[in-house]
Amino acid sequence: MKEKAYDNFIERNSLIPLGELEDSPFKPDGFAPVHLQNQIFGAGLNPDDFYFNPTDTQSPYCYYRGTVLLDFSAIDNKTDEIKALISRIEKDITESVAKRDFDRFMSLVDSRLAPDLFMEVFNFIPDQEKYRLFERVWRYNENSQEVFTEEFIRKATKYKGVTSAQPVADEEGYVQIYRCQDSGGALTEEASDWTTDVNIAILHALVFDPVPDIYRGKIHLDHVISYDNNRSKKEVAVKSLKVEQLEVMALINLKNFDSEFTSSGILQQYESYSKQINNEWFHNPQGIHSLGHTKRVLLLSLIISYLEKYSEEDRTLLCLAAIYHDIGRKNDGYDPDHGIASYDKLINEKLLNLANHQDQEILRFLVQNHAIPDQSAYKKLNRYNLNDVDRTLRLYDAFKDADGLDRVRIRDLNPEYLRTKSAHRLLLATHQLYNQQVIY
């Protein structure tokens, strides 16, 4: 039975997995588990994604996976029809996220899933739309007060009043701004053209050789002259001499890292692990979640392990998680359950089975939960046989950062969500890797 069958949504709605219905006091008359499972398998679906709802007499059966929740009066002889409906909804939801049409996304998902899914896609939503959509879910969805955490509410509220003409500020009215050093001159507080996105500042810096320093500072909204919210610019014009806390960011430049790559063994380890990756594991070997992404996450995992001074055992677990974390994907779209599918594939196809049970269990936690919000993953810890939770969470943070850093490939890397100090130092490095300014 997949771990998903015991998540918070299942518990909240008292759903019974189809595989457990035979031994349940709520089993309906005439229930034939083998017959139904054969039909479901025959349609190319997974019986683990089907449930029985004893509180709904009209439509007691349902399908639930990721973004899709559908109710049915019966499953028998309807599996092909169900599959077609699921495929259409998944396609529409994936397209709405890709186009950043989150009004449509919220109208497509079932209201019972809306609060959970809203938290998952929140980072994708344009800043000026975040609070409006949060307020919509908070006011009109009866599950929102139970689902939304205090931390998430505080994060969403920060965007109240933000418009396309105003950057996001902290509680004191300050905006974080970035700029690369102009070629031929030292940067001073007199500079007036900045960006609110460190990734844009880094991309500007990569035009030069050698790569100049990236500066970070703060500006109060009172001193902001104008703001361009275009996703590729995020330009902010500020009054001269008003930038505060100006500093050079401590970023690792991989072009200056070669000696450490060799002496630390990172390059040798990377080459060894890379050979274990099989192109045939991926649904689309040229897609954004396949070979190139996997290799970059592997290298970033090794670098973080080195910077954080992890043990050989911990480094090995991060590398294995990198290799296998996306092999269960069936598309390149929004799929919060693909971590579970990846681990299922890892086990079912006997790709790996560690001798150390604790390491295997940690690996299971890393792979199964890498694609969901941290708070959702934390709530699942007690469902794993983990002797050392601190070690598990340390590796979870590191792996999420290695995977998250490569979001530069979809232009969606937000440093606010990085967890380790080392990951913050690798902002420049991850752009260099993706843009092939350094090749390993």
Secondary structure, DSSP 4 states (H G I P E B T S, - for coil): --GGGGSHHHHHTT-EEGGGGGGSTTPPTT--HHHHHHHHHHTT--GGGEEE-TT-SSS-EEEEETTEEEEES--TT-HHHHHHHHHHHHHHHHHHHHTT-HHHHHHHS-TTTHHHHHHHHGGGS-HHHHHHHHHHHHHH-TTHHHHS-HHHHHHHHTTTT--TTS----TTSEEEEEEEPPTTS---TT--EEES-HHHHHHHHTTSSSPPPEEEEEEEGGGEEEEE--TTT-EEEE-TT--EEEEE-----GGG-HHHHHHHTHHHHHHHHHTT--GGGSSSTTSTTSHHHHHHHHHHHHHHHHHTT--HHHHHHHHHHHHHTTTT-SSSS--TTHHHHHHHHHHHTT----SSHHHHHHHHHHHHHTTS-HHHHHTTGGGS--S-HHHHHHHHHHHHHHHHHGGGGGT---GGG--SHHHHHTHHHHHHHHTTSS--
